[in-house]
Amino acid sequence: MWPLFKKDGLQLASLCLTCIHTILGCFIILKSNNSDKHVAEKKKLQNSATSNNIISIFIILFILIGYSILIIGDLLNKPPVAYPDLFPLLLSMYSFTLFFLFMLYWQLEVIFM
């Protein structure tokens, strides 16, 4: 979607909404630890849930850093004349890779868990 946002002049709106979505998502992940469960179960699962939440946040941040690098590269650098669609191609490849990895993860989760 970034090339379309760039074409329509909606870069700032897109980045602001992405930041809001990320902050709310991290808040929901951290808040899910504080649900109303029994105290014994909560203490037993607290360490594993905390580590899972931290891993989830690091994965989200890693993904967003990759997108940020590509978007900043698109904003600051002009692509070579021979490859005018370099940054949209890189964004598409990065997005497909993430989609494929998520699909693979959830398929394995459904089959083996």
Distance bins in CASP14 RR format, pairs under 12 A and 6 or more apart:
PFRMAT RR
TARGET T0000
AUTHOR 0000-0000-0000
RMODE 2
METHOD distances of the structure
MODEL  1
1 7 0 0 0 0 0 1 0 0 0 0 0
1 8 0 0 0 0 0 1 0 0 0 0 0
1 10 0 0 0 0 1 0 0 0 0 0 0
1 11 0 0 0 0 0 1 0 0 0 0 0
1 13 0 0 0 0 0 1 0 0 0 0 0
1 14 1 0 0 1 0 0 0 0 0 0 0
1 15 0 0 0 0 0 1 0 0 0 0 0
1 17 0 0 0 0 0 1 0 0 0 0 0
1 18 0 0 0 0 0 1 0 0 0 0 0
1 67 0 0 0 0 0 1 0 0 0 0 0
1 71 0 0 0 0 0 1 0 0 0 0 0
1 88 0 0 0 0 0 1 0 0 0 0 0
1 91 0 0 0 0 1 0 0 0 0 0 0
1 92 0 0 0 0 0 1 0 0 0 0 0
1 95 0 0 0 0 1 0 0 0 0 0 0
2 8 0 0 0 0 0 1 0 0 0 0 0
2 9 0 0 0 0 0 1 0 0 0 0 0
2 10 0 0 0 0 1 0 0 0 0 0 0
2 11 0 0 0 0 1 0 0 0 0 0 0
2 14 1 0 0 1 0 0 0 0 0 0 0
2 15 0 0 0 0 1 0 0 0 0 0 0
2 18 0 0 0 0 0 1 0 0 0 0 0
2 67 0 0 0 0 1 0 0 0 0 0 0
2 68 0 0 0 0 0 1 0 0 0 0 0
2 70 1 0 0 1 0 0 0 0 0 0 0
2 71 1 0 0 1 0 0 0 0 0 0 0
2 72 0 0 0 0 0 1 0 0 0 0 0
2 73 0 0 0 0 0 1 0 0 0 0 0
2 74 1 0 0 1 0 0 0 0 0 0 0
2 75 0 0 0 0 1 0 0 0 0 0 0
2 87 1 0 0 1 0 0 0 0 0 0 0
2 88 1 0 0 1 0 0 0 0 0 0 0
2 89 0 0 0 0 0 1 0 0 0 0 0
2 90 0 0 0 0 0 1 0 0 0 0 0
2 91 1 0 1 0 0 0 0 0 0 0 0
2 92 0 0 0 0 1 0 0 0 0 0 0
2 94 0 0 0 0 0 1 0 0 0 0 0
2 95 0 0 0 0 1 0 0 0 0 0 0
3 9 0 0 0 0 0 1 0 0 0 0 0
3 10 0 0 0 0 0 1 0 0 0 0 0
3 11 0 0 0 0 0 1 0 0 0 0 0
3 14 0 0 0 0 0 1 0 0 0 0 0
3 70 0 0 0 0 0 1 0 0 0 0 0
3 71 0 0 0 0 0 1 0 0 0 0 0
3 74 0 0 0 0 1 0 0 0 0 0 0
3 79 0 0 0 0 0 1 0 0 0 0 0
3 84 0 0 0 0 0 1 0 0 0 0 0
3 85 0 0 0 0 1 0 0 0 0 0 0
3 86 0 0 0 0 0 1 0 0 0 0 0
3 87 1 0 0 1 0 0 0 0 0 0 0
3 88 1 0 1 0 0 0 0 0 0 0 0
3 89 0 0 0 0 0 1 0 0 0 0 0
3 90 0 0 0 0 0 1 0 0 0 0 0
3 91 1 0 0 1 0 0 0 0 0 0 0
3 92 0 0 0 0 1 0 0 0 0 0 0
3 95 0 0 0 0 0 1 0 0 0 0 0
4 10 0 0 0 0 1 0 0 0 0 0 0
4 11 0 0 0 0 0 1 0 0 0 0 0
4 14 0 0 0 0 1 0 0 0 0 0 0
4 88 0 0 0 0 1 0 0 0 0 0 0
4 91 0 0 0 0 0 1 0 0 0 0 0
5 11 1 0 1 0 0 0 0 0 0 0 0
5 12 0 0 0 0 1 0 0 0 0 0 0
5 13 1 0 0 1 0 0 0 0 0 0 0
5 14 1 0 1 0 0 0 0 0 0 0 0
5 15 0 0 0 0 1 0 0 0 0 0 0
5 16 0 0 0 0 0 1 0 0 0 0 0
5 17 0 0 0 0 1 0 0 0 0 0 0
5 18 0 0 0 0 0 1 0 0 0 0 0
5 71 0 0 0 0 1 0 0 0 0 0 0
5 74 0 0 0 0 0 1 0 0 0 0 0
5 75 0 0 0 0 0 1 0 0 0 0 0
5 88 0 0 0 0 0 1 0 0 0 0 0
5 91 0 0 0 0 0 1 0 0 0 0 0
6 12 0 0 0 0 0 1 0 0 0 0 0
6 13 0 0 0 0 0 1 0 0 0 0 0
6 14 0 0 0 0 1 0 0 0 0 0 0
6 15 0 0 0 0 0 1 0 0 0 0 0
6 71 0 0 0 0 1 0 0 0 0 0 0
6 73 0 0 0 0 0 1 0 0 0 0 0
6 74 1 0 0 1 0 0 0 0 0 0 0
6 75 0 0 0 0 1 0 0 0 0 0 0
6 87 0 0 0 0 1 0 0 0 0 0 0
6 88 0 0 0 0 1 0 0 0 0 0 0
6 91 0 0 0 0 0 1 0 0 0 0 0
7 14 0 0 0 0 0 1 0 0 0 0 0
7 74 0 0 0 0 0 1 0 0 0 0 0
7 88 0 0 0 0 0 1 0 0 0 0 0
8 14 0 0 0 0 1 0 0 0 0 0 0
9 15 0 0 0 0 0 1 0 0 0 0 0
9 75 0 0 0 0 0 1 0 0 0 0 0
10 16 0 0 0 0 1 0 0 0 0 0 0
10 17 0 0 0 0 1 0 0 0 0 0 0
10 18 0 0 0 0 0 1 0 0 0 0 0
11 17 0 0 0 0 0 1 0 0 0 0 0
11 18 0 0 0 0 0 1 0 0 0 0 0
11 71 0 0 0 0 1 0 0 0 0 0 0
11 72 0 0 0 0 0 1 0 0 0 0 0
11 74 0 0 0 0 1 0 0 0 0 0 0
11 75 1 0 0 1 0 0 0 0 0 0 0
12 18 0 0 0 0 0 1 0 0 0 0 0
12 19 0 0 0 0 0 1 0 0 0 0 0
12 71 0 0 0 0 0 1 0 0 0 0 0
12 75 0 0 0 0 0 1 0 0 0 0 0
13 19 0 0 0 0 0 1 0 0 0 0 0
13 20 0 0 0 0 0 1 0 0 0 0 0
14 20 0 0 0 0 0 1 0 0 0 0 0
14 21 0 0 0 0 0 1 0 0 0 0 0
14 67 0 0 0 0 0 1 0 0 0 0 0
14 71 0 0 0 0 1 0 0 0 0 0 0
14 75 0 0 0 0 0 1 0 0 0 0 0
15 21 0 0 0 0 0 1 0 0 0 0 0
15 22 0 0 0 0 0 1 0 0 0 0 0
15 64 0 0 0 0 0 1 0 0 0 0 0
15 67 0 0 0 0 0 1 0 0 0 0 0
15 68 0 0 0 0 1 0 0 0 0 0 0
15 71 1 0 0 1 0 0 0 0 0 0 0
15 72 0 0 0 0 0 1 0 0 0 0 0
15 75 0 0 0 0 0 1 0 0 0 0 0
16 22 0 0 0 0 0 1 0 0 0 0 0
16 23 0 0 0 0 0 1 0 0 0 0 0
17 23 0 0 0 0 0 1 0 0 0 0 0
17 24 0 0 0 0 0 1 0 0 0 0 0
18 24 0 0 0 0 0 1 0 0 0 0 0
18 25 0 0 0 0 0 1 0 0 0 0 0
18 60 0 0 0 0 0 1 0 0 0 0 0
18 63 0 0 0 0 0 1 0 0 0 0 0
18 64 1 0 0 1 0 0 0 0 0 0 0
18 67 0 0 0 0 1 0 0 0 0 0 0
18 68 0 0 0 0 1 0 0 0 0 0 0
18 71 0 0 0 0 1 0 0 0 0 0 0
19 25 0 0 0 0 0 1 0 0 0 0 0
19 26 0 0 0 0 0 1 0 0 0 0 0
19 64 0 0 0 0 1 0 0 0 0 0 0
19 67 0 0 0 0 0 1 0 0 0 0 0
19 68 0 0 0 0 0 1 0 0 0 0 0
20 26 0 0 0 0 0 1 0 0 0 0 0
20 27 0 0 0 0 0 1 0 0 0 0 0
21 27 0 0 0 0 0 1 0 0 0 0 0
21 28 0 0 0 0 0 1 0 0 0 0 0
21 60 0 0 0 0 0 1 0 0 0 0 0
21 64 0 0 0 0 1 0 0 0 0 0 0
22 28 0 0 0 0 0 1 0 0 0 0 0
22 29 0 0 0 0 0 1 0 0 0 0 0
22 57 0 0 0 0 1 0 0 0 0 0 0
22 60 1 0 0 1 0 0 0 0 0 0 0
22 61 0 0 0 0 1 0 0 0 0 0 0
22 63 0 0 0 0 1 0 0 0 0 0 0
22 64 1 0 0 1 0 0 0 0 0 0 0
22 65 0 0 0 0 0 1 0 0 0 0 0
22 67 0 0 0 0 0 1 0 0 0 0 0
22 68 0 0 0 0 0 1 0 0 0 0 0
23 29 0 0 0 0 0 1 0 0 0 0 0
23 30 0 0 0 0 0 1 0 0 0 0 0
23 57 0 0 0 0 0 1 0 0 0 0 0
23 60 0 0 0 0 0 1 0 0 0 0 0
23 61 0 0 0 0 0 1 0 0 0 0 0
23 64 0 0 0 0 0 1 0 0 0 0 0
24 30 0 0 0 0 0 1 0 0 0 0 0
24 31 0 0 0 0 0 1 0 0 0 0 0
24 60 0 0 0 0 0 1 0 0 0 0 0
25 31 0 0 0 0 1 0 0 0 0 0 0
25 32 0 0 0 0 0 1 0 0 0 0 0
25 53 0 0 0 0 0 1 0 0 0 0 0
25 56 0 0 0 0 1 0 0 0 0 0 0
25 57 0 0 0 0 1 0 0 0 0 0 0
25 60 1 0 0 1 0 0 0 0 0 0 0
25 61 0 0 0 0 0 1 0 0 0 0 0
25 64 0 0 0 0 0 1 0 0 0 0 0
26 32 0 0 0 0 0 1 0 0 0 0 0
26 53 0 0 0 0 1 0 0 0 0 0 0
26 54 0 0 0 0 0 1 0 0 0 0 0
26 56 0 0 0 0 1 0 0 0 0 0 0
26 57 1 0 1 0 0 0 0 0 0 0 0
26 58 0 0 0 0 0 1 0 0 0 0 0
26 59 0 0 0 0 0 1 0 0 0 0 0
26 60 1 0 0 1 0 0 0 0 0 0 0
26 61 0 0 0 0 1 0 0 0 0 0 0
26 64 0 0 0 0 0 1 0 0 0 0 0
27 33 0 0 0 0 0 1 0 0 0 0 0
27 34 0 0 0 0 0 1 0 0 0 0 0
27 53 0 0 0 0 0 1 0 0 0 0 0
27 57 0 0 0 0 0 1 0 0 0 0 0
27 60 0 0 0 0 0 1 0 0 0 0 0
28 34 0 0 0 0 0 1 0 0 0 0 0
28 35 0 0 0 0 0 1 0 0 0 0 0
28 53 0 0 0 0 0 1 0 0 0 0 0
28 56 0 0 0 0 0 1 0 0 0 0 0
28 57 0 0 0 0 0 1 0 0 0 0 0
28 60 0 0 0 0 0 1 0 0 0 0 0
29 49 0 0 0 0 0 1 0 0 0 0 0
29 50 0 0 0 0 0 1 0 0 0 0 0
29 52 0 0 0 0 1 0 0 0 0 0 0
29 53 1 0 1 0 0 0 0 0 0 0 0
29 54 0 0 0 0 1 0 0 0 0 0 0
29 55 0 0 0 0 0 1 0 0 0 0 0
29 56 1 0 1 0 0 0 0 0 0 0 0
29 57 1 0 0 1 0 0 0 0 0 0 0
29 58 0 0 0 0 0 1 0 0 0 0 0
29 59 0 0 0 0 0 1 0 0 0 0 0
29 60 0 0 0 0 1 0 0 0 0 0 0
29 61 0 0 0 0 0 1 0 0 0 0 0
30 49 0 0 0 0 0 1 0 0 0 0 0
30 50 0 0 0 0 1 0 0 0 0 0 0
30 52 0 0 0 0 0 1 0 0 0 0 0
30 53 1 0 0 1 0 0 0 0 0 0 0
30 54 0 0 0 0 1 0 0 0 0 0 0
30 56 0 0 0 0 1 0 0 0 0 0 0
30 57 1 0 0 1 0 0 0 0 0 0 0
30 60 0 0 0 0 0 1 0 0 0 0 0
31 49 0 0 0 0 0 1 0 0 0 0 0
31 53 0 0 0 0 1 0 0 0 0 0 0
32 45 0 0 0 0 0 1 0 0 0 0 0
32 49 1 0 0 1 0 0 0 0 0 0 0
32 50 0 0 0 0 0 1 0 0 0 0 0
32 52 0 0 0 0 1 0 0 0 0 0 0
32 53 1 0 0 1 0 0 0 0 0 0 0
32 56 0 0 0 0 1 0 0 0 0 0 0
32 57 0 0 0 0 0 1 0 0 0 0 0
33 42 0 0 0 0 1 0 0 0 0 0 0
33 43 0 0 0 0 0 1 0 0 0 0 0
33 45 0 0 0 0 1 0 0 0 0 0 0
33 46 1 0 0 1 0 0 0 0 0 0 0
33 47 0 0 0 0 0 1 0 0 0 0 0
33 48 0 0 0 0 0 1 0 0 0 0 0
33 49 1 0 1 0 0 0 0 0 0 0 0
33 50 1 0 0 1 0 0 0 0 0 0 0
33 51 0 0 0 0 0 1 0 0 0 0 0
33 52 0 0 0 0 1 0 0 0 0 0 0
33 53 1 0 0 1 0 0 0 0 0 0 0
33 54 0 0 0 0 0 1 0 0 0 0 0
33 56 0 0 0 0 0 1 0 0 0 0 0
33 57 0 0 0 0 0 1 0 0 0 0 0
34 42 0 0 0 0 1 0 0 0 0 0 0
34 46 0 0 0 0 0 1 0 0 0 0 0
34 49 0 0 0 0 0 1 0 0 0 0 0
34 50 0 0 0 0 0 1 0 0 0 0 0
34 53 0 0 0 0 0 1 0 0 0 0 0
35 41 0 0 0 0 0 1 0 0 0 0 0
35 42 0 0 0 0 1 0 0 0 0 0 0
35 45 0 0 0 0 0 1 0 0 0 0 0
35 46 0 0 0 0 0 1 0 0 0 0 0
35 49 0 0 0 0 1 0 0 0 0 0 0
36 42 0 0 0 0 1 0 0 0 0 0 0
37 43 0 0 0 0 1 0 0 0 0 0 0
37 44 0 0 0 0 1 0 0 0 0 0 0
37 45 1 0 0 1 0 0 0 0 0 0 0
37 46 0 0 0 0 1 0 0 0 0 0 0
37 49 0 0 0 0 1 0 0 0 0 0 0
38 44 0 0 0 0 1 0 0 0 0 0 0
38 45 0 0 0 0 0 1 0 0 0 0 0
39 45 0 0 0 0 0 1 0 0 0 0 0
39 46 0 0 0 0 0 1 0 0 0 0 0
40 46 0 0 0 0 0 1 0 0 0 0 0
41 48 0 0 0 0 0 1 0 0 0 0 0
41 49 0 0 0 0 0 1 0 0 0 0 0
42 48 0 0 0 0 0 1 0 0 0 0 0
42 49 0 0 0 0 1 0 0 0 0 0 0
42 50 0 0 0 0 0 1 0 0 0 0 0
43 49 0 0 0 0 0 1 0 0 0 0 0
43 50 0 0 0 0 0 1 0 0 0 0 0
45 51 0 0 0 0 0 1 0 0 0 0 0
45 52 0 0 0 0 1 0 0 0 0 0 0
45 53 0 0 0 0 0 1 0 0 0 0 0
46 52 0 0 0 0 0 1 0 0 0 0 0
46 53 0 0 0 0 0 1 0 0 0 0 0
47 53 0 0 0 0 0 1 0 0 0 0 0
47 54 0 0 0 0 0 1 0 0 0 0 0
48 54 0 0 0 0 0 1 0 0 0 0 0
48 55 0 0 0 0 0 1 0 0 0 0 0
49 55 0 0 0 0 0 1 0 0 0 0 0
49 56 0 0 0 0 0 1 0 0 0 0 0
50 56 0 0 0 0 0 1 0 0 0 0 0
50 57 0 0 0 0 0 1 0 0 0 0 0
51 57 0 0 0 0 0 1 0 0 0 0 0
51 58 0 0 0 0 0 1 0 0 0 0 0
52 58 0 0 0 0 0 1 0 0 0 0 0
52 59 0 0 0 0 0 1 0 0 0 0 0
53 59 0 0 0 0 0 1 0 0 0 0 0
53 60 0 0 0 0 0 1 0 0 0 0 0
54 60 0 0 0 0 0 1 0 0 0 0 0
54 61 0 0 0 0 0 1 0 0 0 0 0
55 61 0 0 0 0 0 1 0 0 0 0 0
55 62 0 0 0 0 0 1 0 0 0 0 0
56 62 0 0 0 0 0 1 0 0 0 0 0
56 63 0 0 0 0 0 1 0 0 0 0 0
57 63 0 0 0 0 0 1 0 0 0 0 0
57 64 0 0 0 0 0 1 0 0 0 0 0
58 64 0 0 0 0 0 1 0 0 0 0 0
58 65 0 0 0 0 0 1 0 0 0 0 0
59 65 0 0 0 0 0 1 0 0 0 0 0
59 66 0 0 0 0 0 1 0 0 0 0 0
59 98 0 0 0 0 0 1 0 0 0 0 0
59 101 0 0 0 0 0 1 0 0 0 0 0
59 102 0 0 0 0 0 1 0 0 0 0 0
59 105 0 0 0 0 0 1 0 0 0 0 0
60 66 0 0 0 0 0 1 0 0 0 0 0
60 67 0 0 0 0 0 1 0 0 0 0 0
60 98 0 0 0 0 0 1 0 0 0 0 0
61 67 0 0 0 0 0 1 0 0 0 0 0
61 68 0 0 0 0 1 0 0 0 0 0 0
62 68 0 0 0 0 0 1 0 0 0 0 0
62 69 0 0 0 0 0 1 0 0 0 0 0
62 94 0 0 0 0 0 1 0 0 0 0 0
62 98 0 0 0 0 0 1 0 0 0 0 0
62 101 0 0 0 0 0 1 0 0 0 0 0
63 69 0 0 0 0 0 1 0 0 0 0 0
63 70 0 0 0 0 0 1 0 0 0 0 0
63 94 0 0 0 0 1 0 0 0 0 0 0
63 95 0 0 0 0 1 0 0 0 0 0 0
63 97 0 0 0 0 0 1 0 0 0 0 0
63 98 1 0 0 1 0 0 0 0 0 0 0
63 99 0 0 0 0 0 1 0 0 0 0 0
63 101 0 0 0 0 1 0 0 0 0 0 0
63 102 0 0 0 0 1 0 0 0 0 0 0
64 70 0 0 0 0 0 1 0 0 0 0 0
64 71 0 0 0 0 0 1 0 0 0 0 0
64 72 0 0 0 0 0 1 0 0 0 0 0
64 94 0 0 0 0 0 1 0 0 0 0 0
64 98 0 0 0 0 0 1 0 0 0 0 0
65 71 0 0 0 0 0 1 0 0 0 0 0
65 72 0 0 0 0 0 1 0 0 0 0 0
65 94 0 0 0 0 0 1 0 0 0 0 0
66 72 0 0 0 0 1 0 0 0 0 0 0
66 73 0 0 0 0 0 1 0 0 0 0 0
66 90 0 0 0 0 0 1 0 0 0 0 0
66 91 0 0 0 0 1 0 0 0 0 0 0
66 93 0 0 0 0 0 1 0 0 0 0 0
66 94 1 0 0 1 0 0 0 0 0 0 0
66 95 0 0 0 0 0 1 0 0 0 0 0
66 97 0 0 0 0 0 1 0 0 0 0 0
66 98 0 0 0 0 1 0 0 0 0 0 0
67 73 0 0 0 0 0 1 0 0 0 0 0
67 74 0 0 0 0 0 1 0 0 0 0 0
67 87 0 0 0 0 0 1 0 0 0 0 0
67 90 0 0 0 0 0 1 0 0 0 0 0
67 91 1 0 0 1 0 0 0 0 0 0 0
67 92 0 0 0 0 0 1 0 0 0 0 0
67 94 1 0 0 1 0 0 0 0 0 0 0
67 95 0 0 0 0 1 0 0 0 0 0 0
67 97 0 0 0 0 0 1 0 0 0 0 0
67 98 0 0 0 0 1 0 0 0 0 0 0
68 74 0 0 0 0 0 1 0 0 0 0 0
68 75 0 0 0 0 0 1 0 0 0 0 0
68 76 0 0 0 0 0 1 0 0 0 0 0
68 91 0 0 0 0 0 1 0 0 0 0 0
68 94 0 0 0 0 0 1 0 0 0 0 0
69 75 0 0 0 0 0 1 0 0 0 0 0
69 76 0 0 0 0 0 1 0 0 0 0 0
69 77 0 0 0 0 0 1 0 0 0 0 0
69 87 0 0 0 0 0 1 0 0 0 0 0
69 90 0 0 0 0 1 0 0 0 0 0 0
69 91 0 0 0 0 0 1 0 0 0 0 0
69 94 0 0 0 0 1 0 0 0 0 0 0
70 76 0 0 0 0 0 1 0 0 0 0 0
70 77 0 0 0 0 0 1 0 0 0 0 0
70 79 0 0 0 0 0 1 0 0 0 0 0
70 86 0 0 0 0 0 1 0 0 0 0 0
70 87 1 0 0 1 0 0 0 0 0 0 0
70 88 0 0 0 0 1 0 0 0 0 0 0
70 89 0 0 0 0 0 1 0 0 0 0 0
70 90 1 0 1 0 0 0 0 0 0 0 0
70 91 1 0 1 0 0 0 0 0 0 0 0
70 92 0 0 0 0 0 1 0 0 0 0 0
70 93 0 0 0 0 1 0 0 0 0 0 0
70 94 1 0 0 1 0 0 0 0 0 0 0
70 95 0 0 0 0 1 0 0 0 0 0 0
70 97 0 0 0 0 0 1 0 0 0 0 0
70 98 0 0 0 0 0 1 0 0 0 0 0
71 77 0 0 0 0 0 1 0 0 0 0 0
71 87 0 0 0 0 1 0 0 0 0 0 0
71 88 0 0 0 0 0 1 0 0 0 0 0
71 90 0 0 0 0 0 1 0 0 0 0 0
71 91 1 0 0 1 0 0 0 0 0 0 0
71 94 0 0 0 0 0 1 0 0 0 0 0
72 87 0 0 0 0 0 1 0 0 0 0 0
72 91 0 0 0 0 0 1 0 0 0 0 0
73 79 0 0 0 0 1 0 0 0 0 0 0
73 86 0 0 0 0 1 0 0 0 0 0 0
73 87 1 0 0 1 0 0 0 0 0 0 0
73 90 0 0 0 0 1 0 0 0 0 0 0
73 91 0 0 0 0 0 1 0 0 0 0 0
74 84 0 0 0 0 0 1 0 0 0 0 0
74 85 0 0 0 0 0 1 0 0 0 0 0
74 86 0 0 0 0 1 0 0 0 0 0 0
74 87 1 1 0 0 0 0 0 0 0 0 0
74 88 0 0 0 0 1 0 0 0 0 0 0
74 89 0 0 0 0 0 1 0 0 0 0 0
74 90 0 0 0 0 1 0 0 0 0 0 0
74 91 1 0 0 1 0 0 0 0 0 0 0
74 94 0 0 0 0 0 1 0 0 0 0 0
75 87 0 0 0 0 1 0 0 0 0 0 0
76 87 0 0 0 0 0 1 0 0 0 0 0
77 83 0 0 0 0 0 1 0 0 0 0 0
77 86 0 0 0 0 1 0 0 0 0 0 0
77 87 0 0 0 0 1 0 0 0 0 0 0
77 90 0 0 0 0 0 1 0 0 0 0 0
78 84 0 0 0 0 1 0 0 0 0 0 0
78 86 0 0 0 0 1 0 0 0 0 0 0
78 87 0 0 0 0 1 0 0 0 0 0 0
79 85 1 0 0 1 0 0 0 0 0 0 0
79 86 1 1 0 0 0 0 0 0 0 0 0
79 87 1 0 0 1 0 0 0 0 0 0 0
79 88 0 0 0 0 1 0 0 0 0 0 0
79 89 0 0 0 0 1 0 0 0 0 0 0
79 90 0 0 0 0 1 0 0 0 0 0 0
79 91 0 0 0 0 0 1 0 0 0 0 0
80 86 1 0 0 1 0 0 0 0 0 0 0
80 87 0 0 0 0 0 1 0 0 0 0 0
83 89 1 0 0 1 0 0 0 0 0 0 0
83 90 0 0 0 0 0 1 0 0 0 0 0
85 91 0 0 0 0 0 1 0 0 0 0 0
85 92 0 0 0 0 1 0 0 0 0 0 0
85 93 0 0 0 0 0 1 0 0 0 0 0
86 92 0 0 0 0 0 1 0 0 0 0 0
86 93 0 0 0 0 0 1 0 0 0 0 0
87 93 0 0 0 0 0 1 0 0 0 0 0
87 94 0 0 0 0 0 1 0 0 0 0 0
88 94 0 0 0 0 0 1 0 0 0 0 0
88 95 0 0 0 0 0 1 0 0 0 0 0
89 95 0 0 0 0 0 1 0 0 0 0 0
89 96 0 0 0 0 0 1 0 0 0 0 0
90 96 0 0 0 0 0 1 0 0 0 0 0
90 97 0 0 0 0 0 1 0 0 0 0 0
91 97 0 0 0 0 0 1 0 0 0 0 0
91 98 0 0 0 0 0 1 0 0 0 0 0
92 98 0 0 0 0 0 1 0 0 0 0 0
92 99 0 0 0 0 0 1 0 0 0 0 0
93 99 0 0 0 0 0 1 0 0 0 0 0
93 100 0 0 0 0 0 1 0 0 0 0 0
94 100 0 0 0 0 0 1 0 0 0 0 0
94 101 0 0 0 0 0 1 0 0 0 0 0
95 101 0 0 0 0 0 1 0 0 0 0 0
95 102 0 0 0 0 0 1 0 0 0 0 0
96 102 0 0 0 0 0 1 0 0 0 0 0
96 103 0 0 0 0 0 1 0 0 0 0 0
97 103 0 0 0 0 0 1 0 0 0 0 0
97 104 0 0 0 0 0 1 0 0 0 0 0
98 104 0 0 0 0 0 1 0 0 0 0 0
98 105 0 0 0 0 0 1 0 0 0 0 0
99 105 0 0 0 0 0 1 0 0 0 0 0
99 106 0 0 0 0 0 1 0 0 0 0 0
100 106 0 0 0 0 0 1 0 0 0 0 0
100 107 0 0 0 0 0 1 0 0 0 0 0
101 107 0 0 0 0 0 1 0 0 0 0 0
101 108 0 0 0 0 0 1 0 0 0 0 0
102 108 0 0 0 0 0 1 0 0 0 0 0
102 109 0 0 0 0 0 1 0 0 0 0 0
103 109 0 0 0 0 0 1 0 0 0 0 0
103 110 0 0 0 0 0 1 0 0 0 0 0
104 110 0 0 0 0 0 1 0 0 0 0 0
104 111 0 0 0 0 0 1 0 0 0 0 0
104 112 0 0 0 0 0 1 0 0 0 0 0
105 111 0 0 0 0 0 1 0 0 0 0 0
105 112 0 0 0 0 0 1 0 0 0 0 0
105 113 0 0 0 0 0 1 0 0 0 0 0
106 112 0 0 0 0 0 1 0 0 0 0 0
106 113 0 0 0 0 0 1 0 0 0 0 0
107 113 0 0 0 0 0 1 0 0 0 0 0
END
